[in-house]
Amino acid sequence: MKIRILFISLLIFSFLPTTATNACQAGNPGSLAYIRRNNNRCEGIVDRNVSNTGLPDLISFATSNLTAYPNNLKIQVPGDSKLKPKIKIQSFLTRYRLDKLKTEYLQPNFTFDLNTKTVLQHRRAQVPLNSLRSLAFVIEENEPVYFPVILGESSGEYEFVINSLQPTTFPVLEIRYQGEVIFKDPRNNPQQGHIFLTWKYGNTPAGRYELYYETNEGDDRSFPFEHDPKWF
């Protein structure tokens, strides 16, 4: 139980600026600094990224059909209107961060239209589209439950990204539904950094799923997530 609480605390803490210099405050809207913008989001370039600690962690769960930035990027996260998700989009490559969004609920999605010219496409930022890592979750019964972040429209598949600070082998890396393994993609060679797992969800039924891994060190973690084909 203590380990579970620690993981939840670290997860929530990772969604918050950790230094005074990275705090989200009002500032010059013409700058690229991480500031409160239009009173509806915090966005910009932070002074430094905060590295994850401990076990390999989920840093992105998203789907997107984009190949280039539109001038207005539609960000959507499905979910229950009573459980507003925490949303964070970041680029570890450029130290870009977007969070604390004031979304609008248009059933079944929380939506936000982002002007990409402000920071993402700015000539001094130039955040590559493929460097974005997107994560959204709600807390249910003291557990984080993840929902896909939709950038533009769904591509028909989910992309999960796990960050591992050390070279790690994943003899078990799979997706489960109602206790059954429905997809697996083990990594038998040590991998470090951002580890990608792509799953074409097809006609899989709506419900609670689980991304699960075991490492060569005997560690294991589970990330519950929601899926519903009617979202797309």
TIROLO-55836 format. One line per 10 residues: number of its first residue (from 1); their letters; for each residue z, x, y of N, C-alpha, C, O. Coordinates in steps of 0.02 Angstrom, whole numbers, padded with zeros to 5 digits, always signed. Atoms other than C-alpha are relative to their C-alpha. Layout:
! residues N
NUM	A	Z,X,Y,Z,X,Y,Z,X,Y,Z,X,Y | ...
END
This chain:
! residues 232
1	MKIRILFISL	+00000,+00041,-00060,+00000,+00000,+00000,+00000,+00043,+00063,-00035,+00027,+00111 | -00002,-00043,-00059,+00041,+00141,+00121,-00068,+00032,+00012,-00089,+00039,+00070 | +00066,-00031,-00008,-00128,+00223,+00087,-00048,-00052,+00029,-00089,-00035,+00072 | +00044,+00052,-00025,-00216,+00056,+00117,+00012,-00011,+00075,-00036,-00016,+00113 | -00016,+00010,-00071,-00126,+00031,+00283,-00025,+00059,+00041,-00049,+00050,+00097 | +00024,-00059,-00035,-00169,+00210,+00332,-00075,-00004,+00012,-00099,+00011,+00067 | +00073,+00005,-00007,-00355,+00182,+00299,-00019,-00052,+00053,-00064,-00040,+00093 | +00015,+00052,-00049,-00354,+00021,+00401,+00016,+00025,+00070,-00022,+00013,+00117 | -00020,-00026,-00065,-00262,+00106,+00543,-00051,+00051,+00025,-00069,+00050,+00084 | +00049,-00050,-00020,-00385,+00251,+00544,-00066,-00033,+00019,-00100,-00011,+00065
11	LIFSFLPTTA	+00062,+00035,-00015,-00531,+00130,+00541,+00002,-00031,+00069,-00044,-00021,+00109 | -00006,+00031,-00065,-00470,+00031,+00690,+00005,+00053,+00055,-00025,+00046,+00108 | -00008,-00054,-00048,-00419,+00191,+00779,-00067,+00033,+00015,-00079,+00054,+00072 | +00065,-00032,-00011,-00595,+00260,+00755,-00045,-00040,+00046,-00094,-00013,+00072 | +00039,+00041,-00046,-00663,+00114,+00858,+00024,+00007,+00071,-00004,-00024,+00116 | -00028,-00006,-00067,-00559,+00167,+01008,-00011,+00071,+00026,-00008,+00119,-00012 | +00002,-00068,-00029,-00585,+00313,+01129,+00066,+00034,-00012,+00119,+00003,-00006 | -00062,-00035,+00018,-00459,+00447,+01083,+00024,+00048,+00052,+00078,+00078,+00045 | -00022,-00045,-00053,-00451,+00549,+01242,-00009,-00035,+00067,-00047,-00083,+00074 | +00005,+00030,-00067,-00429,+00509,+01425,-00071,+00008,+00028,-00095,-00036,+00062
21	TNACQAGNPG	+00067,-00011,-00026,-00600,+00584,+01463,-00051,-00046,-00032,-00104,-00057,-00004 | +00045,+00046,+00033,-00680,+00463,+01339,+00020,-00073,+00011,-00010,-00117,-00019 | -00022,+00068,-00012,-00587,+00310,+01402,-00054,-00041,+00035,-00091,-00015,+00077 | +00051,+00043,-00030,-00696,+00162,+01448,+00027,-00029,+00065,+00067,-00076,+00065 | -00021,+00023,-00066,-00672,+00137,+01635,-00061,-00013,+00042,-00117,+00008,+00025 | +00055,+00011,-00047,-00778,+00079,+01779,-00024,+00067,+00028,+00016,+00114,+00034 | +00027,-00063,-00027,-00893,+00213,+01849,-00068,-00012,+00031,-00088,-00069,+00042 | +00066,+00003,-00030,-01061,+00252,+01925,-00050,-00027,-00050,-00062,+00007,-00100 | +00047,+00029,+00050,-01187,+00138,+01835,-00063,+00041,-00008,-00100,+00032,-00056 | +00058,-00043,+00006,-01321,+00267,+01868,+00011,+00062,-00042,-00036,+00098,-00058
31	SLAYIRRNNN	-00015,-00057,+00041,-01232,+00398,+01765,-00010,-00017,-00074,-00018,-00075,-00092 | +00005,+00010,+00072,-01245,+00422,+01577,+00069,+00001,-00033,+00074,-00003,-00094 | -00068,-00005,+00028,-01056,+00434,+01556,+00018,-00065,-00037,-00008,-00119,-00022 | -00026,+00057,+00038,-00967,+00319,+01435,+00046,-00040,+00046,+00104,-00020,+00058 | -00037,+00040,-00048,-00909,+00183,+01555,-00009,-00075,-00017,-00050,-00094,-00059 | +00009,+00072,+00004,-00888,-00005,+01569,-00060,-00020,+00040,-00064,-00004,+00100 | +00062,+00017,-00034,-01058,-00077,+01612,-00010,-00076,+00001,-00003,-00110,-00050 | +00014,+00071,-00010,-01098,-00250,+01682,+00056,-00045,-00026,+00046,-00104,-00038 | -00058,+00036,+00023,-00925,-00302,+01626,-00011,-00035,-00068,+00020,-00085,-00083 | +00013,+00031,+00066,-00995,-00340,+01453,-00004,+00050,-00057,-00016,+00031,-00115
41	RCEGIVDRNV	+00003,-00051,+00053,-00992,-00175,+01358,+00025,+00066,+00026,+00029,+00077,+00086 | -00012,-00070,-00016,-00938,+00005,+01353,-00057,+00040,-00031,-00072,+00032,-00090 | +00059,-00035,+00024,-01086,+00122,+01338,-00009,+00065,+00038,+00005,+00070,+00097 | +00016,-00063,-00031,-01136,+00301,+01371,+00010,+00058,-00046,+00017,+00050,-00107 | -00008,-00062,+00038,-01118,+00481,+01316,+00072,+00023,+00008,+00096,+00034,+00063 | -00070,-00023,-00002,-00942,+00535,+01269,+00001,+00076,+00001,-00049,+00109,-00015 | -00006,-00072,-00006,-00878,+00711,+01296,-00007,+00035,-00068,-00034,+00089,-00073 | +00004,-00029,+00067,-00862,+00742,+01110,+00009,-00054,-00052,+00042,-00104,-00040 | -00011,+00046,+00056,-00872,+00653,+00944,+00067,+00014,-00031,+00092,+00070,-00030 | -00062,-00008,+00038,-00713,+00623,+00847,-00018,-00001,-00074,-00043,-00051,-00099
51	SNTGLPDLIS	+00018,-00006,+00070,-00735,+00682,+00669,+00046,-00044,-00043,+00105,-00051,-00029 | -00041,+00036,+00048,-00678,+00574,+00525,+00042,+00050,-00039,+00024,+00109,-00044 | -00043,-00043,+00041,-00538,+00645,+00419,+00012,-00033,-00067,+00003,-00094,-00074 | -00017,+00029,+00065,-00490,+00623,+00239,-00062,-00012,-00043,-00109,+00027,-00042 | +00053,+00016,+00048,-00603,+00540,+00110,-00065,-00018,+00035,-00064,-00040,+00093 | +00064,+00023,-00028,-00788,+00508,+00139,+00004,-00072,+00023,+00031,-00115,-00013 | -00011,+00065,-00031,-00799,+00357,+00252,-00066,-00034,+00017,-00116,-00001,+00029 | +00059,+00039,-00020,-00923,+00218,+00288,-00007,+00001,+00075,+00040,-00018,+00111 | +00010,-00003,-00072,-00997,+00244,+00461,-00058,-00044,+00023,-00069,-00052,+00083 | +00054,+00044,-00020,-01146,+00126,+00457,-00018,-00048,-00056,-00021,-00030,-00114
61	FATSNLTAYP	+00024,+00052,+00045,-01200,-00037,+00375,-00045,-00044,+00042,-00022,-00084,+00082 | +00047,+00031,-00047,-01358,-00103,+00455,-00066,-00017,-00035,-00080,+00006,-00090 | +00068,+00014,+00020,-01532,-00173,+00435,-00043,-00005,+00062,-00020,-00032,+00113 | +00042,-00001,-00059,-01678,-00151,+00554,-00073,+00007,-00019,-00090,+00041,-00067 | +00072,-00007,+00010,-01866,-00169,+00565,-00031,+00042,+00055,-00093,+00046,+00060 | +00025,-00036,-00059,-01881,-00060,+00721,-00029,+00068,-00018,-00002,+00103,-00061 | +00027,-00068,+00005,-01991,+00094,+00731,+00002,+00035,+00068,-00008,+00095,+00072 | -00007,-00028,-00068,-01968,+00118,+00919,+00045,-00048,+00039,+00053,-00106,+00020 | -00044,+00042,-00041,-01849,+00054,+01052,-00040,-00053,+00038,-00089,-00036,+00072 | +00025,+00048,-00049,-01895,-00110,+01135,+00040,+00009,+00064,+00094,+00040,+00063
71	NNLKIQVPGD	-00037,-00006,-00063,-01843,-00121,+01318,+00065,-00039,-00003,+00114,-00020,+00029 | -00061,+00039,+00012,-01717,-00253,+01265,+00012,-00005,-00074,-00026,-00037,-00111 | -00017,-00003,+00071,-01635,-00224,+01098,+00047,-00057,-00018,+00102,-00062,+00010 | -00043,+00055,+00023,-01566,-00378,+01011,+00045,+00026,-00056,+00021,+00049,-00108 | -00051,-00020,+00049,-01406,-00335,+00918,+00032,-00063,-00026,+00057,-00104,+00013 | -00029,+00060,+00030,-01344,-00466,+00796,+00048,+00019,-00057,+00035,+00066,-00094 | -00046,-00007,+00055,-01196,-00477,+00679,+00018,-00070,-00024,+00047,-00109,+00014 | -00018,+00067,+00025,-01177,-00631,+00568,+00075,-00005,-00013,+00109,+00046,-00022 | -00071,+00008,+00015,-01007,-00706,+00539,+00026,-00067,+00023,-00011,-00108,+00051 | -00034,+00061,-00019,-00884,-00845,+00569,+00018,+00004,+00074,+00044,+00055,+00097
81	SKLKPKIKIQ	-00013,+00000,-00072,-00865,-00895,+00752,+00073,+00011,+00015,+00090,+00033,+00071 | -00071,-00008,-00011,-00676,-00889,+00730,+00023,+00072,-00011,+00078,+00091,+00008 | -00018,-00069,+00016,-00679,-00707,+00672,-00050,+00046,+00034,-00097,+00071,+00002 | +00046,-00042,-00038,-00765,-00606,+00807,+00004,+00072,-00026,+00058,+00101,-00026 | -00002,-00067,+00029,-00815,-00438,+00732,+00006,+00054,+00054,-00015,+00046,+00111 | +00001,-00061,-00041,-00780,-00268,+00806,-00066,+00035,-00016,-00083,+00044,-00074 | +00066,-00030,+00008,-00948,-00184,+00834,-00002,+00068,+00034,+00021,+00075,+00091 | +00007,-00067,-00030,-00984,-00001,+00863,-00066,+00030,-00022,-00082,+00032,-00082 | +00062,-00035,+00013,-01151,+00087,+00876,+00005,+00068,+00032,+00023,+00074,+00091 | -00007,-00067,-00027,-01156,+00274,+00897,-00052,+00047,-00029,-00083,+00033,-00080
91	SFLTRYRLDK	+00043,-00054,+00024,-01260,+00430,+00878,+00041,+00063,-00001,+00061,+00088,+00052 | -00036,-00062,+00006,-01170,+00582,+00812,-00040,+00058,+00028,-00012,+00109,+00049 | +00045,-00053,-00024,-01321,+00685,+00865,+00006,+00010,+00074,+00007,+00067,+00098 | +00001,-00005,-00073,-01311,+00645,+01050,+00066,-00021,+00032,+00073,-00018,+00093 | -00066,+00023,-00024,-01130,+00580,+01065,-00005,-00066,+00038,+00038,-00082,+00079 | +00007,+00066,-00030,-01194,+00409,+01117,+00050,-00048,-00033,+00063,-00044,-00093 | -00046,+00050,+00026,-01071,+00265,+01098,-00010,-00066,+00037,-00016,-00068,+00098 | +00003,+00068,-00027,-01084,+00077,+01122,+00051,-00042,-00038,+00049,-00046,-00099 | -00050,+00042,+00032,-00936,-00037,+01088,+00030,-00048,+00052,+00008,-00050,+00109 | -00033,+00050,-00043,-00823,-00173,+01160,-00050,-00048,+00031,-00047,-00062,+00091
101	LKTEYLQPNF	+00052,+00045,-00023,-00971,-00290,+01174,+00027,-00071,+00009,+00067,-00095,-00032 | -00013,+00071,-00008,-00952,-00465,+01244,-00060,-00038,-00028,-00110,-00049,+00008 | +00056,+00032,+00033,-01064,-00553,+01120,+00000,-00076,+00011,+00051,-00105,+00030 | +00007,+00073,-00002,-01128,-00732,+01121,-00010,-00024,-00071,-00049,+00006,-00109 | +00007,+00025,+00068,-01111,-00835,+00963,-00054,-00054,-00002,-00046,-00108,+00026 | +00055,+00047,+00012,-01275,-00919,+00915,-00007,-00005,-00075,-00040,+00036,-00106 | -00007,+00006,+00072,-01244,-00981,+00739,-00065,+00019,-00036,-00118,-00007,-00019 | -00061,-00028,+00030,-01245,-00890,+00623,+00018,+00070,+00025,+00056,+00105,-00007 | -00009,-00070,-00022,-01246,-00730,+00728,+00036,+00006,+00067,+00028,-00035,+00111 | -00021,-00025,-00065,-01150,-00646,+00865,-00057,+00043,+00026,-00083,+00086,-00010
111	TFDLNTKTVL	+00059,-00035,-00026,-01286,-00579,+00979,+00016,+00035,+00066,+00060,+00015,+00104 | -00005,-00036,-00063,-01303,-00455,+01120,-00068,+00032,+00014,-00097,+00065,-00029 | +00063,-00030,-00021,-01459,-00404,+01215,+00014,+00061,+00043,+00044,+00057,+00096 | -00015,-00064,-00032,-01452,-00221,+01265,-00062,+00028,+00035,-00115,+00034,+00005 | +00053,-00034,-00037,-01559,-00143,+01401,+00000,+00073,-00022,+00045,+00111,-00004 | +00001,-00068,+00028,-01611,+00018,+01315,-00020,+00053,+00052,-00011,+00112,+00040 | +00019,-00049,-00051,-01677,+00097,+01475,+00060,+00031,+00035,+00056,+00085,+00064 | -00059,-00024,-00036,-01500,+00116,+01543,+00024,+00066,-00028,+00038,+00112,+00010 | -00024,-00062,+00031,-01448,+00250,+01418,-00046,+00023,-00057,-00071,+00079,-00056 | +00035,-00021,+00061,-01541,+00251,+01252,-00067,+00033,+00013,-00084,+00084,-00018
121	QHRRAQVPLN	+00066,-00028,-00014,-01713,+00284,+01326,-00001,+00044,+00063,-00054,+00068,+00083 | -00002,-00041,-00061,-01655,+00378,+01480,-00023,+00071,-00016,-00008,+00098,-00069 | +00029,-00066,+00013,-01745,+00544,+01496,+00052,+00054,-00011,+00038,+00104,-00044 | -00053,-00050,+00010,-01580,+00639,+01502,+00044,-00014,-00060,+00087,+00026,-00078 | -00038,+00016,+00061,-01509,+00552,+01349,-00044,+00006,-00062,-00029,+00044,-00108 | +00049,-00003,+00055,-01657,+00524,+01233,+00035,-00003,-00068,+00033,+00044,-00107 | -00035,+00010,+00063,-01556,+00454,+01089,-00051,-00022,-00053,-00078,-00077,-00047 | +00049,+00021,+00051,-01669,+00451,+00933,+00023,-00064,-00035,+00081,-00072,-00052 | -00016,+00063,+00032,-01677,+00279,+00856,+00030,+00011,-00069,+00077,-00024,-00089 | -00024,-00011,+00068,-01650,+00349,+00682,+00067,+00036,-00003,+00094,+00047,-00058
131	SLRSLAFVIE	-00066,-00032,-00001,-01489,+00434,+00737,+00056,-00051,+00010,+00115,-00033,+00005 | -00052,+00050,-00013,-01399,+00270,+00773,+00036,-00018,-00065,+00006,-00027,-00118 | -00042,+00022,+00056,-01255,+00224,+00658,+00038,-00062,+00024,+00072,-00060,+00075 | -00025,+00065,-00023,-01199,+00042,+00668,+00049,-00029,-00051,+00036,-00028,-00111 | -00052,+00025,+00044,-01042,-00037,+00599,+00034,-00060,+00033,+00046,-00061,+00093 | -00036,+00060,-00024,-00958,-00208,+00615,+00047,-00024,-00055,+00029,-00023,-00114 | -00047,+00025,+00050,-00805,-00279,+00530,+00049,-00048,+00032,+00058,-00050,+00093 | -00057,+00041,-00019,-00667,-00407,+00539,+00058,+00018,-00047,+00047,+00046,-00100 | -00058,-00012,+00042,-00491,-00394,+00470,+00021,-00066,-00032,+00036,-00115,+00003 | -00022,+00058,+00037,-00448,-00520,+00335,+00056,+00021,-00048,+00046,+00064,-00091
141	ENEPVYFPVI	-00058,-00016,+00044,-00277,-00514,+00251,+00012,+00075,-00002,+00021,+00104,-00055 | -00013,-00071,-00009,-00251,-00338,+00318,-00053,+00045,-00032,-00040,+00104,-00043 | +00054,-00040,+00029,-00417,-00280,+00244,-00061,-00004,+00045,-00077,-00058,+00070 | +00064,+00005,-00036,-00577,-00233,+00337,-00054,-00028,-00045,-00061,-00007,-00102 | +00058,+00028,+00035,-00726,-00337,+00282,-00060,+00011,+00046,-00059,-00008,+00104 | +00057,-00022,-00040,-00895,-00274,+00340,-00055,-00053,+00001,-00065,-00089,-00048 | +00058,+00043,-00008,-01044,-00372,+00405,-00058,+00043,+00024,-00048,+00091,+00061 | +00056,-00042,-00020,-01220,-00303,+00429,-00015,-00005,+00074,-00012,-00060,+00103 | +00024,+00000,-00069,-01275,-00252,+00603,-00076,-00004,-00004,-00108,+00038,-00036 | +00072,+00009,+00001,-01452,-00315,+00631,-00028,+00024,+00067,-00012,-00002,+00120
151	LGESSGEYEF	+00033,-00027,-00060,-01554,-00213,+00754,-00072,-00024,+00000,-00112,-00004,-00042 | +00066,+00032,+00002,-01708,-00313,+00800,+00002,-00055,-00051,+00034,-00106,-00042 | +00000,+00046,+00056,-01742,-00404,+00637,+00014,+00038,-00064,+00009,+00100,-00066 | -00014,-00032,+00064,-01696,-00371,+00457,-00064,+00028,-00031,-00118,+00000,-00025 | +00055,-00031,+00036,-01808,-00256,+00356,-00004,-00024,-00072,-00050,-00005,-00108 | -00003,+00021,+00070,-01761,-00343,+00193,+00042,+00045,-00043,+00045,+00037,-00104 | -00044,-00045,+00037,-01643,-00204,+00145,+00056,+00023,+00046,+00050,+00023,+00107 | -00057,-00027,-00036,-01475,-00135,+00195,+00000,+00076,-00006,-00018,+00104,-00057 | -00011,-00072,+00001,-01443,+00045,+00242,+00074,+00014,+00012,+00100,-00002,+00065 | -00069,-00022,-00006,-01268,+00110,+00211,-00001,+00076,+00013,-00042,+00112,-00015
161	VINSLQPTTF	-00007,-00071,-00012,-01216,+00280,+00278,+00073,+00019,-00009,+00118,-00009,+00023 | -00066,-00026,+00012,-01064,+00373,+00213,+00003,+00071,+00028,-00043,+00111,+00017 | -00008,-00067,-00028,-01000,+00526,+00306,+00050,+00040,-00041,+00107,+00019,-00050 | -00044,-00044,+00039,-00929,+00667,+00201,+00005,+00067,+00035,-00045,+00101,+00045 | -00009,-00062,-00036,-00854,+00816,+00291,-00008,+00061,-00044,-00025,+00115,-00019 | +00006,-00055,+00047,-00857,+00924,+00136,-00053,-00014,-00052,-00067,-00073,-00066 | +00048,+00012,+00055,-00990,+00949,+00000,+00034,-00039,-00056,+00085,-00017,-00084 | -00032,+00045,+00047,-00952,+00808,-00120,-00052,-00028,-00048,-00108,-00044,-00028 | +00042,+00033,+00050,-01027,+00741,-00281,+00025,-00071,-00011,+00086,-00082,-00015 | -00018,+00070,+00011,-01030,+00553,-00308,-00028,-00023,-00067,-00082,-00053,-00069
171	PVLEIRYQGE	+00025,+00022,+00066,-01047,+00521,-00495,-00004,-00076,-00005,-00041,-00102,-00046 | +00004,+00074,-00003,-01017,+00337,-00455,-00011,-00020,+00072,+00030,-00006,+00116 | +00016,+00028,-00066,-01101,+00258,-00305,-00038,-00063,-00013,-00096,-00061,-00034 | +00030,+00062,+00023,-01138,+00075,-00329,+00020,-00059,+00043,+00067,-00056,+00083 | -00015,+00064,-00031,-01138,-00103,-00265,+00019,-00049,-00054,-00015,-00054,-00105 | -00026,+00046,+00049,-01039,-00234,-00356,+00003,-00071,+00029,+00012,-00081,+00089 | -00006,+00070,-00018,-01037,-00423,-00354,+00038,-00037,-00055,+00016,-00037,-00112 | -00043,+00036,+00047,-00901,-00526,-00438,+00017,+00044,-00061,+00017,+00022,-00118 | -00022,-00047,+00051,-00847,-00372,-00535,-00056,+00032,-00040,-00043,+00076,-00082 | +00057,-00027,+00036,-01022,-00332,-00600,-00038,+00050,+00044,-00048,+00038,+00103
181	VIFKDPRNNP	+00041,-00049,-00036,-01123,-00178,-00552,-00072,-00027,+00004,-00103,-00040,-00048 | +00068,+00026,-00008,-01288,-00241,-00479,-00049,+00052,+00026,-00109,+00042,+00026 | +00042,-00054,-00024,-01352,-00078,-00405,+00040,+00064,-00001,+00099,+00065,+00016 | -00035,-00064,+00000,-01310,+00104,-00427,-00048,+00057,+00017,-00107,+00054,+00000 | +00040,-00057,-00021,-01372,+00268,-00355,+00045,+00061,+00004,+00060,+00085,+00059 | -00047,-00057,+00000,-01258,+00412,-00408,-00032,+00062,+00029,-00093,+00072,+00025 | +00023,-00063,-00028,-01271,+00580,-00321,+00034,+00056,-00040,+00094,+00069,-00031 | -00029,-00050,+00045,-01246,+00718,-00449,-00003,+00070,+00027,+00021,+00117,-00006 | -00001,-00065,-00034,-01277,+00861,-00329,+00044,-00007,+00062,+00043,-00058,+00096 | -00045,+00005,-00058,-01150,+00901,-00192,-00039,-00016,+00064,-00091,+00014,+00077
191	QQGHIFLTWK	+00030,+00020,-00063,-01193,+00818,-00027,+00052,+00001,+00055,+00111,-00013,+00042 | -00045,-00005,-00057,-01118,+00840,+00145,-00033,-00032,+00061,-00095,-00032,+00066 | +00027,+00031,-00059,-01138,+00750,+00310,-00014,-00073,-00012,+00025,-00107,-00045 | +00017,+00071,+00005,-01225,+00581,+00320,-00039,-00012,-00064,-00094,+00015,-00074 | +00029,+00015,+00065,-01265,+00512,+00149,-00025,-00072,+00001,+00014,-00118,+00014 | +00032,+00065,-00007,-01386,+00366,+00143,-00006,-00036,-00067,-00022,-00005,-00118 | +00010,+00042,+00058,-01389,+00223,+00019,-00038,-00062,+00024,-00014,-00098,+00068 | +00041,+00058,-00020,-01527,+00091,+00034,-00003,-00050,-00057,-00015,-00032,-00115 | +00000,+00053,+00050,-01517,-00075,-00056,-00042,-00059,+00024,-00029,-00088,+00076 | +00041,+00059,-00013,-01652,-00209,-00059,+00036,-00060,-00031,+00038,-00067,-00092
201	YGNTPAGRYE	-00042,+00053,+00025,-01547,-00365,-00072,-00039,-00058,-00031,-00010,-00096,-00070 | +00042,+00049,+00032,-01692,-00480,-00119,+00029,-00070,+00002,+00048,-00095,+00055 | -00025,+00069,+00006,-01635,-00651,-00182,+00072,-00003,-00023,+00094,-00053,-00052 | -00070,+00000,+00022,-01455,-00601,-00216,+00038,-00055,+00035,+00024,-00070,+00094 | -00035,+00058,-00029,-01334,-00745,-00186,+00047,+00019,+00056,+00067,+00077,+00063 | -00048,-00010,-00054,-01220,-00765,-00037,+00069,+00013,-00030,+00087,-00017,-00081 | -00068,-00011,+00024,-01044,-00697,-00059,+00028,+00067,+00022,-00001,+00102,+00063 | -00036,-00062,-00014,-00923,-00552,-00052,-00022,+00054,-00049,-00016,+00046,-00110 | +00023,-00057,+00039,-00995,-00387,-00114,+00046,+00059,+00012,+00093,+00056,+00052 | -00043,-00060,-00005,-00921,-00213,-00132,-00043,+00062,-00007,-00079,+00070,-00057
211	LYYETNEGDD	+00027,-00067,+00007,-00987,-00040,-00097,+00056,+00045,-00026,+00109,+00048,+00004 | -00054,-00037,+00034,-00890,+00075,-00213,-00025,+00069,-00018,-00082,+00079,-00039 | +00017,-00067,+00023,-00887,+00261,-00245,+00059,+00034,-00034,+00117,+00018,-00022 | -00047,-00047,+00028,-00798,+00390,-00349,-00028,+00070,+00010,-00087,+00081,+00001 | +00022,-00069,-00012,-00804,+00576,-00309,+00016,+00044,-00060,+00052,+00024,-00105 | -00014,-00048,+00053,-00801,+00729,-00420,+00073,+00022,+00001,+00098,+00051,-00048 | -00071,-00017,-00004,-00621,+00755,-00360,+00045,-00055,-00027,+00106,-00049,-00028 | -00040,+00055,+00027,-00568,+00590,-00436,+00021,-00051,+00052,+00058,-00097,+00036 | -00016,+00048,-00053,-00553,+00499,-00269,-00048,-00059,-00004,-00105,-00052,-00027 | +00043,+00058,-00001,-00621,+00324,-00250,+00017,-00044,+00060,+00073,-00045,+00084
221	RSFPFEHDPK	-00009,+00047,-00055,-00646,+00198,-00111,-00045,-00060,-00009,-00098,-00056,-00041 | +00038,+00062,+00004,-00708,+00021,-00095,-00008,-00029,+00070,+00040,-00030,+00108 | +00014,+00030,-00064,-00790,-00062,+00055,-00028,-00070,-00011,-00087,-00077,-00026 | +00025,+00068,+00009,-00802,-00253,+00042,-00045,-00020,+00058,-00032,-00004,+00116 | +00044,+00023,-00052,-00946,-00331,+00135,-00029,-00069,-00018,-00032,-00088,-00077 | +00028,+00067,+00009,-01023,-00502,+00160,-00076,+00003,+00004,-00106,+00042,+00041 | +00074,+00005,-00001,-01204,-00547,+00123,-00019,-00073,-00010,+00013,-00110,-00049 | +00027,+00068,+00008,-01301,-00709,+00141,-00075,+00003,+00018,-00091,+00018,+00076 | +00072,-00002,-00017,-01493,-00718,+00129,-00020,-00049,+00054,-00073,-00040,+00085 | +00016,+00049,-00052,-01488,-00867,+00248,+00008,+00029,+00070,-00012,-00002,+00119
231	WF	-00008,-00032,-00066,-01441,-00747,+00388,-00066,+00024,+00026,-00074,+00033,+00087 | +00061,-00034,-00021,-01617,-00677,+00391,-00061,-00045,-00005,-00117,-00024,+00011
END
